[in-house]
Amino acid sequence: MISFANGRAVGYDDVGTGVPVLFLHGFPHNRSLWSPQLGALAVDARTIGMDLRGFGESELGDAGLAGSVDGYADDAAALLDALNVDKVVLAGLSMGGYAAFAFWRRHRHRVRALVLCDTRATADAEAARRARVEMQALAAEKGSIAVANQMIPGMVGKTTRLKNPELVDELHRMMSLAPADGVHAALDALMTRPDSTPTLATIDVPTLIIVGDEDVLTPVKDAQGMHLAIAGSRLEIIAGAGHVSNMERPAAFNHILSEFLVSLTAQ
Ligand code: MLT
């Protein structure tokens, strides 16, 4: 489906009824990243997956050319307005988690709970920023497929690489299809995102942190750091999953998330 946020088209899916959960994908994904959740969790929840600006069916638009996590957060809020949803459980994976921190800073009254998946609070260090600029040059010269080629080894864990090559192919295809201007803008957003470490102590809603034990991009120690800093948060480590734990071990991921959603309605 298509809605409009701040004048630009936004692609989204809206499935099920119950507590609204908004899912934000990582880089360079699109909302299909969440397909194992949207169908399965729709029994107890209203699951909403959106394409961040410049990905999938969401337009980048002029204002989005220099990407920022604040822009992603404001688009999410505008989509919720368009759908008449006041508060959500906000789930973000990796870059989606960075956007979730921005959403918390800018629209915290709309957050019922947070689900931080395979993400980190810290900003890019200098070397990481340089690597983002190099990736922008690579994308400009050779297209998104070159970005997908470079990123795919770290995107999944070793168990998935060994046992589920179809999933690796599916992810590679998704990443290769990312529009070049969306990729460029997202790399701007990634390298300019602020350090969210000071934000962690301000989070006072139920928070679930999920990480794959084979995640090499945002490893377990990052998740443990967030867990220590967010009062009352819950940490779940999924065995045999890497950076896209929701796709690599969907049943385990959905079980953890469903239990969390049930715990919210019981409160
Ligand atoms: C992602 O999956 O969103 C990226 O790996 C995030 C990053 O590169 O920092």
Residues whose N, C-alpha, C, O or C-beta is under 5 A from the ligand:
A	BS01	MLT	G26 F27 L93 S94 M95 L217
